[in-house]
Amino acid sequence: MQNIIYVMRHIDIGGNVDIPYKKVGVTGAGNATLSSRLQQISNTKSPIKAQCIAAWEHSDARAVETALHMLLDDSRIEGEWFVDRDDSLVERMHPIMNLIGAREVPIEQSNDPYTKSVMQKEVESKQKTDHILLGEILDFLSKPLRSSSRIAGPTFFSDEKQLTYYVNARKSGKHHLSIGRSKDVYEDIKEFLENHGFDVEQGKKGGAKVLSISTVTVASIIDLIEHEFVPVNT
């Protein structure tokens, strides 16, 4: 019975090629079957190996797969493979899978030294990119803020407004800005930013989020809040 929906990618164990494709497929129950499916695809003497990066269990996995394929059709490359240049497919799938009650399946990390090396290189590359982005945003800010390059991305701290700005960097250059410690003033910030032409969403922790914006826009929103935002109840 095929009751596992998985997302797979290919990685170059030599670290020379960035492959922006993801496969959305189904397989049988349990980690063992999931692992054997990966072995079937990776079992060649090739520097390109398969890696499962997410999986969910659902009683009607085939129907879920069909729906996801239809949803992703504009980015289909061939068969079950889709382009994911922003590396955001799994993130976008999470709320869908939560909505339909799919159970997330833990992914066993590979102990293969080459794969582990590639993963470490990716972490180091992201840290370097995030650090560069942090510097770029600081250069655009008219008001200096304390900052830190954290695992989650560039972070800025406002002592005056008692807010924290988290930047989720995207390969496409369209980043997500989350405003931490803004749960209690969410409605005020939402109205303030929407009056300035920005679309605002509420994050899982209740704070405000602005999605898919450029580096310059990230800085302009932070500046706007720092210079002009005053909560209604203040």
N, C-alpha and C positions, 0 to 999 in steps of 0.2 A: 504494500500500500504506500503510495507516494503522499506523504503528509508533511514534508519539509520543504519550505521555500528558502532558497539560499541566494546569496549574492557572492559572486566570485570575481576575482581579477587575475590578470597575469602580471608577474613581476620579472624583471630582468635581474638574475642573480649576479650578473656582472656589474650592475649599477649604471649601465650606459644608456638605457632607453627608458623614457617615461611613457608608459602605456596607459592611455586615458579610457580604456574600455572596461565595462563591467558586464558580467553575465548574470541574468536573473533566471533561475531554473528551479526544478523540483526534483526530489529524490525520496527514498524510503525513510522509515523511521529511525531515529537514534543517531548518535555521533558516529557509530561504527560505519553505518551506511554512508553518512556524509563524508567521512574520511576516505572510504573506499572509492567514492565517486571522484574525489580529488585525485587519488592515486591513478585512476583510469586516465584522467586528463593529463597528469604530470609525468606519467611513467614513460618518459623518453629521455634520451641523453641530449637535452637541449638546455641552453641557458635561460630559457623562458619557462617559468614554472607557474602553476596555478595556486592560488591562495584564497580560501574562503574567508570573507571578512564579516559576514553577518548571516544569520539563519533564524527562521521562525517555524514553529509547528502549528499547523491548522488542519482541521478535519477535511476541508475542501481545498487543499493546496493547489490543485490543478486549476480550479476556477479563479483562485487568487492570482495565480501566475498569469492566466489569460488576461485578467483585468489589468494587471500591472504592465503587461506587454502592450496592451492597447493604450494605456496612459503614457507610456514611454515611446510610442511609435515614431514620433518626430525625431527622436535621437537614435533610432535603430540603425546599426551598421550592417549586421547580417544575423539572421536567425534570432538567437536569444542574447546577442551581444549589443550593448548600447554605449554610445559615447558619453563620458562623464568628465568633461574637462575641468569642471569645478570641484571634482571629488566630493560631491555632496549627495550622491544618490542614496546611500544608506541613511543619512540624516533626514532626507525627505521621506523615506519609507517608514521611519519609526512611527510617526503619528497615524499613518494609515493602518499599520499593523496593530497598533494599540486600539484603534477604533473598531477593528473587526475581531478583536479578542485573540489575536495570534500570540502564542507564547514564545518568547525569545529563547533560542537555544544557545548555550555557551559554546564558544568556538575554542577548540584546543589549539594553542600556539605551537607552531612547528619548532622542533629542536634542531632542525637542519642548520648547520653553521652558516651556510651561504645565505639562506633566507633571513636568519637572525641578523646577519651583517647588513643586508639590504634594509631591513626594518630600522636598524640603528642609524644608517645613513639618511633615511627619510626623516627620522626624528631630528637629527642634526641639521638637515637642510631646512626643515620647518623653523627650528629655533633661529637659524641665521636669517631666514626671510622675515620672521616676525620682528627680529631686532632691527632690521633695516626699515620695516614699516613703522615701527615705533619712532625711529628717528625722523622719518618723513613727516609723520603726524605732528611731532613736536615742532618741527620747522614751520609748519603751517599755522600752529596755534599762536594767537596774538597774546595769550595769557599763559605763562608757563605753569605746568602742573607736575606734581610728583608722578613718576611713572615707573613701571616695572615690566619686564618681558617674561611673562609667566607661561606655563605649559599651555594654558587655554588661549594665549595670545597677548598682544600688547594691552596693558592696563594703565589707566590714568586715575589719579585720586584727587578729588576736589575737597579740600578742607573747608572752604568757604560754604559751598552748597551741600556738603555732607553727602556727596554722590561718588560713585565709582563707575568709570567708563571702561567696558570690556569690548575689545575689538576681535571679532572672529574673522581672521584673514581668509580670503578665498583666492584661489589661483586665478580666477577670472578678473580679479581686481575690483570686484563688487563685494564689499565686505559687509558683515553684520555688526551693528553697534548695539550692545546691551547696556542699559543704564542701571547699575546696581544701587541698592538702598533707596530705590524710587517707588517701592510698593505703596507706601502711605501717601505719596503725591502723584500716583500714576495718572489719575484723571486730569490733574492740573498740567502735568507735562504733556500728556496726549493732546489736550486742547491747545496748549502753547505751540507745540511743534506743528500740529495740523494747521494752525493759523498761519504758519510760515511755509506751508506747502509740502510738509512731509507726512508720509503714511506711517502710523505708529501701531504696533501690535503689543499685546501683553505677554510677557514671557512666563515660563512655568512657575517662577518664584514671585510673580506678580509685578515685576518691574517692566519698564518700557523698553521696546526694541524697535530699531529702524533697520530694515533689511535691504541688501543689495545696493550699497552706495559706494562711491569712489573714496579714495583716500582724502581728497580735498573736502568732500562733503562730510566725512567723519569729523574732520577738524572744524568745519564750519558749524556743525551741530553742537559740538562741545563748546565752542566759543559762544554760540548763541545762548546756550543755557547758562554759561558762566557769567555772561554780561547782562542778560536781560530777564532770565526766568526768576519769577518770584511766586512761590506757592500762594494760592488764594487765602489759605487759613493762617498765613504768617502775619 
